[in-house]
Amino acid sequence: MKQRKCQGCKQLKSADLMHKITREYKSGEVFLNPSSKILGRSAYICKNKECIKAALKKKTLKNALKINDLTQIEQELLNIIVES
């Protein structure tokens, strides 16, 4: 199994247990990427509220994806928090 570091809790976990967020190579748009079909720079977050909140608050996700603005993906992540 591929091990990836969560941007919220900084623990290594299986990539299958995490959300993959990718900044597309050509357009620079940011997507939730569950199928891993979008190519570009990616970061991972555990599938729990605390890690998502921590990654948004600490701006580690923003730094990992090397972007200035997370508004494209922030609402999707907040929806995941509400649903869980």
Order of alpha helices (4+ residues) and beta strands (2+ residues): beta-beta-beta-beta-beta-alpha-alpha-alpha
